[in-house]
Amino acid sequence: MAQPAPPITEPAGGTRARLHHIDNLRTALTVLVVLHHAALTYGNIPVWFYLEPVGDASAGLLDLFVILNQTYFMGLFFLLAGYFVPGSADRRGTGGFVRERLVRLGVPFLLFVLLVRPLLMITPYREAMAEGLVGDTPFWLFAIVTYDPGPMWFVEVLLVFSLAYALLRRPRRDPAVRPDTDERLRWLWPVLGFTLALAVLSFLWRWVNPAPYWPVLGLPSPDYLPQYVVLFTVGAVAFRRHWSSRLPATAGWYGAATALAALVCFVAARGILGDAAFTPGTPQALVALVLETFLSVGTVLALLVFFRRFVAGDGRVSRFLSDNAFAVYVLHPLVLVLGGVALAGWEAPALIKFLGLAALAVPGCWALAAGVRAIPGATRIL
């Protein structure tokens, strides 16, 4: 569950020209994060601060929405974040880059854990008290023993990746110089090879590490950790080689076609292969994972090209949405939990309640983010 690193502003080592299509893509993904967690509120996957199991069949549609999102959207966030790391490090130097990451990622993480998360745990604590599950345990101890960083796991992991990059990078003598953009990009066979290699790597990783959740880090999807690492790395390499501008439109069509085909086959294969598709190390799991990886890589390619070609505008609304996207990511759990509690008395199918919560939460998140960022000094970390 995730999101954007701080505002994206550096496509070249020594300049600061804005890539508006990536801003707009990041905004769209942030909206998807809000919808993703709104779906968790009324679905059957118990990994959110406020859960209201409605119990009707439409909750299964919300679960499917969550599962399909998870195949690609956090990996795409890491890809976008990785793309802007080399330019930032070149411009600031290793020491300056580390300090900037600690402020822009570390401080919001700590503020969420210390200030926002305790507010989010009030409702779970009251529910646990009512069910007699915590006895005389005080709230502060309950909050500690149930600790996880919630959606801020993304910020925590991104900080680790960024510090690792700073440790491993080789400073460039002329950071403004990058390879020639006129060279034709050969992408098809590398993309196919990359997709298969990532599928095999993910298969092996899930085989040796079948845990579905890491509670201390709060990583809700450790199955996808190889994808996150690899796509962050690809993002950093893409910056050096101008892949963002050199990726042809045909790659987007390829991505859309393979994602659609893989989705159909993936859903069918899960039904045909049965429980073995979920059992790490089985041939059926490898087949399912290959299809899943084609779905995720294809979706990433399609979105990158689509937004570059069709959603590259820069207006007041798009700037407002983009400028506040990271603050929305940090603060959106407050809006969703408050909205979920407010709608608790409304009897409706899960899908309808999801739509109602989403209609309230998306504008509410941006309103709250803009209000918080209006506080003097807040924009330095949000």
Secondary structure by P-SEA (a helix, b strand, c coil): ccccccccccccccbbbbaaaaaaaaaaaaaaaaaaaaaaaccccccccccccccccaaaaaaaaaaaaaacaaaaaaaaaaaaaaaaaaaccaaaaaaaaaaacaaaaaaaacccccccaaaaaaaaaaacccccccaaaaaaaacccccaaaaaaaaaaaaaaaacbbbbcccccccccccccccaaaaaaaaaaaaaaaaaaaaacccccccccccccccaaaaaaaaaaaaaaaaaacccccccaaaaaaaaaaaaaaaaaaaaaaaaacccccccccaaaaaaaaaaaaaaaaaaaaaaaaaacccccccaaaaaaaaaaaaaaacaaaaaaaaaaaaccccccaaaaaaaaaaacaaaaaaaaaaaaacccccccc
